[in-house]
């Protein structure tokens, strides 16, 4: 992969709107595979993903990129996705559930992971689809929130319209947020929606605004409005030290501290939010 090459990702709308929960590293690994698929989608091929390519796209150290990719491949072997319609809008009577990948080969000394996609996912990620969502991997590669990546996909599906209103229950299922996780809307907003929109605005080609819609006294829908950012001429660089510091922190938490406190499967934002929450609890004790 080339950092300057636009890596196109094709996903059937059925998969964009499917129910699943992946870590940031799992998203990156799958998108790196999907970006290599053209018209000849096949499970006879191993898709090779180099750690140094992911590192350049995501702006992370290569050893961490390999560690995350290897762990992501390990977890993806056990992950599944649920879709409720066929690749081109057909509607089978029952939902379909299948795995993302069927094989992973690790080569730590060479710094790459080989992935064989599952037979069932292939019809949903090639560029022969009639109803699909397309975007560039670079649009989301620097995101550290799994929810930002998924919300971005759900919005670019409606890129031409520039707005989308979704039922909050449907949104939770699409993001893989169970009913027992952040059941209070205030927590769901603080831990899921607000960080996702913040990262989309900071690290993608879209500018997004949102508002909660109530039915009676209960929040029932989220309305998103979004547009492509207008490219502006770069201004003279100022505050270089501060900008460099911002790159090395997530929500004010240094990346070095995040890496030291990370648990298996957590992305940078997951760890940062957990540390902030732990700090609040300590102050409140």
C-alpha positions in Angstrom: 0.0 0.0 0.0 1.1 3.6 -0.7 0.3 6.3 1.8 -0.4 8.7 -1.0 -2.4 6.3 -3.1 -6.2 6.5 -2.5 -7.2 3.1 -1.2 -10.8 2.6 -2.2 -13.0 0.4 0.0 -16.3 -1.0 -1.3 -19.0 -2.2 1.1 -22.5 -3.4 0.4 -25.0 -1.2 2.1 -26.2 -4.4 3.9 -22.8 -4.7 5.6 -22.6 -0.9 6.3 -25.9 -1.2 8.2 -25.1 -4.6 9.7 -24.7 -5.4 13.4 -21.2 -5.9 14.6 -18.6 -4.5 17.0 -14.9 -4.3 15.9 -11.9 -2.7 17.5 -10.0 0.0 15.7 -7.2 -2.4 14.8 -9.8 -4.9 13.4 -11.3 -2.2 11.3 -7.9 -1.2 9.9 -6.9 -4.8 9.1 -10.2 -5.6 7.3 -10.2 -2.3 5.4 -6.6 -2.9 4.3 -7.8 -6.2 2.8 -11.0 -4.8 1.3 -8.9 -2.1 -0.4 -7.0 -4.8 -2.3 -10.2 -6.4 -3.8 -11.2 -5.5 -7.3 -13.7 -7.3 -9.5 -12.0 -10.7 -8.8 -13.0 -11.2 -5.2 -11.8 -14.7 -4.2 -11.2 -16.8 -1.1 -8.4 -18.5 -2.9 -6.1 -15.6 -2.2 -4.3 -14.4 0.9 -4.5 -10.7 1.3 -1.2 -9.4 2.7 -1.1 -6.4 5.0 2.2 -4.9 6.0 2.6 -3.3 9.4 4.6 -0.4 8.0 1.8 0.5 5.7 -0.8 0.6 8.5 1.7 2.6 10.6 2.1 5.3 7.9 -1.7 5.6 7.3 -2.6 5.6 11.0 0.4 7.6 12.2 1.5 5.0 14.8 4.8 3.2 15.4 5.4 0.1 13.2 5.9 -2.3 16.1 2.6 -1.3 17.5 0.9 -1.5 14.1 2.2 -5.1 13.8 1.2 -6.0 17.3 -2.3 -4.6 16.8 -2.7 -6.3 13.3 -1.6 -9.7 14.7 -4.0 -9.4 17.6 -6.8 -8.2 15.3 -6.4 -11.2 13.0 -6.5 -13.5 16.0 -9.8 -11.9 17.2 -11.3 -11.6 13.7 -11.1 -15.4 13.3 -13.7 -15.6 16.1 -15.8 -12.5 15.0 -19.0 -12.7 13.0 -21.3 -10.2 11.3 -25.1 -10.2 11.0 -26.7 -8.9 7.8 -30.4 -8.6 7.1 -30.4 -8.4 3.3 -28.4 -9.7 0.4 -25.5 -7.8 -1.3 -27.7 -6.1 -3.9 -30.8 -5.4 -1.9 -32.4 -8.9 -2.0 -34.2 -9.8 1.2 -33.8 -13.4 2.4 -36.4 -14.4 5.0 -33.9 -14.8 7.8 -30.8 -12.8 8.8 -27.5 -14.1 7.8 -24.6 -14.6 10.2 -21.1 -15.4 9.0 -17.4 -14.8 9.8 -15.2 -12.1 8.5 -12.1 -14.3 7.9 -11.3 -18.0 7.6 -7.5 -18.0 8.0 -4.6 -15.8 9.2 -0.9 -16.2 8.8 1.6 -14.3 10.9 5.1 -13.3 9.9 6.6 -11.3 12.8 10.1 -11.2 11.4 8.7 -9.9 8.0 6.2 -7.5 9.6 3.1 -8.6 7.8 -0.1 -10.5 8.3 -1.8 -12.6 5.6 -5.6 -12.9 5.7 -8.0 -15.1 3.8 -11.4 -13.6 3.8 -14.5 -15.8 4.4 -16.4 -17.0 1.3 -19.6 -15.4 2.6 -18.2 -11.9 3.0 -16.7 -11.6 -0.5 -20.0 -10.8 -2.3 -20.4 -7.8 0.0 -17.0 -6.2 -0.5 -16.2 -6.2 -4.2 -16.7 -3.3 -6.7 -19.4 -5.1 -8.8 -22.1 -4.2 -6.2 -25.2 -2.3 -7.3 -26.0 -0.9 -3.8 -22.8 0.0 -2.1 -20.9 2.6 0.0 -17.5 3.6 -1.2 -14.8 5.7 0.7 -11.1 5.8 1.0 -9.2 4.0 3.7 -7.3 7.2 4.4 -10.6 8.8 5.5 -10.7 6.7 8.7 -7.1 5.4 9.1 -6.1 7.9 11.8 -9.3 7.5 13.9 -8.8 5.9 17.3 -12.5 5.4 18.0 -14.3 2.3 16.7 -17.5 4.2 16.9 -16.1 7.1 14.8 -15.3 4.6 12.0 -18.8 3.1 12.0 -20.6 6.4 12.3 -18.5 7.7 9.4 -19.5 4.7 7.3 -23.2 5.2 8.1 -23.0 8.9 7.1 -21.0 8.5 3.8 -23.7 6.0 2.7 -25.9 9.1 2.5 -23.2 11.5 1.3 -25.2 13.0 -1.5 -28.1 13.9 0.8 -26.0 15.4 3.5 -28.3 14.3 6.3 -29.4 11.2 8.1 -31.9 10.6 10.9 -31.6 7.2 12.7 -33.6 5.4 15.4 -31.4 5.3 18.5 -32.1 1.6 19.0 -31.1 0.8 15.4 -27.9 2.9 15.8 -26.9 1.1 19.0 -27.3 -2.3 17.2 -25.3 -1.1 14.2 -22.5 0.1 16.4 -22.5 -3.1 18.4 -23.5 -1.3 21.6 -25.7 -3.7 23.6 -28.7 -2.5 25.7 -26.7 -3.1 28.8 -23.8 -0.9 27.7 -24.4 2.8 28.3 -28.2 2.3 28.8 -28.6 6.0 29.9 -28.6 8.3 26.9 -26.4 10.8 28.7 -23.6 8.1 28.9 -24.3 6.9 25.3 -23.9 10.5 24.1 -20.7 11.1 26.2 -19.0 7.8 25.4 -20.1 7.1 21.9 -21.7 9.9 19.9 -19.7 12.9 21.0 -16.2 11.3 20.7 -17.2 9.8 17.3 -18.4 13.1 15.9 -15.3 14.9 17.3 -12.9 12.5 15.6 -14.9 12.6 12.3 -14.6 16.4 12.3 -10.9 16.3 13.2 -9.7 13.4 11.0 -12.0 12.9 8.0 -13.1 14.8 5.0 -16.6 15.4 6.6 -17.8 18.1 9.0 -20.7 16.7 11.1 -23.3 18.2 13.4 -25.9 16.2 15.3 -28.9 16.7 17.5 -31.1 14.4 19.6 -34.8 14.1 18.7 -37.3 13.3 21.4 -40.6 11.3 21.2 -42.4 12.4 24.3 -39.8 12.6 27.0 -37.5 10.0 25.6 -34.7 10.5 23.0 -35.8 8.3 20.1 -33.7 9.4 17.1 -30.4 11.1 16.3 -30.3 13.5 13.4 -26.9 14.0 11.6 -26.2 16.8 9.1 -22.8 16.7 7.3 -20.9 18.1 4.4 -17.5 17.8 2.7 -14.9 20.1 4.2 -13.8 23.0 2.1 -10.1 22.9 1.4 -8.4 26.0 2.5 -4.9 27.3 1.8 -2.5 26.4 4.6 -1.7 29.2 7.0 1.8 29.9 8.2 2.7 27.4 10.9 2.6 28.6 14.4 2.8 26.9 17.8 4.6 23.9 16.3 5.5 22.5 19.6 1.9 22.5 20.7 0.7 20.9 17.5 3.3 18.1 17.9 2.1 17.6 21.5 -1.5 17.3 20.3 -0.5 14.6 17.9 1.0 12.6 20.7 -2.0 12.7 22.9 -5.6 11.5 22.8 -8.1 13.6 24.9 -5.0 15.1 26.7 -3.6 11.6 27.6 -0.1 11.1 26.3 0.1 8.2 23.8 3.0 6.7 25.8 0.7 6.4 28.9 -2.1 5.0 26.8 0.2 2.3 25.3 1.5 1.4 28.8 -2.1 1.0 30.2 -3.7 -0.6 27.1 -5.7 -3.8 27.6 -6.1 -6.4 24.9 -8.5 -5.3 22.2 -8.6 -1.6 23.3 -8.0 1.2 20.9 -6.2 4.5 21.9 -9.5 6.3 22.5 -10.9 3.4 24.6 -7.9 3.6 26.9 -7.9 7.4 27.1 -11.6 7.5 28.0 -11.1 4.8 30.6 -8.1 6.7 32.2 -10.2 9.9 32.3 -13.1 8.0 33.9 -10.7 6.5 36.5 -9.3 10.0 37.2 -12.8 11.4 37.8 -13.6 8.6 40.2 -10.3 9.2 42.1 -11.1 12.9 42.4 -14.7 12.1 43.5 -13.6 9.6 46.1 
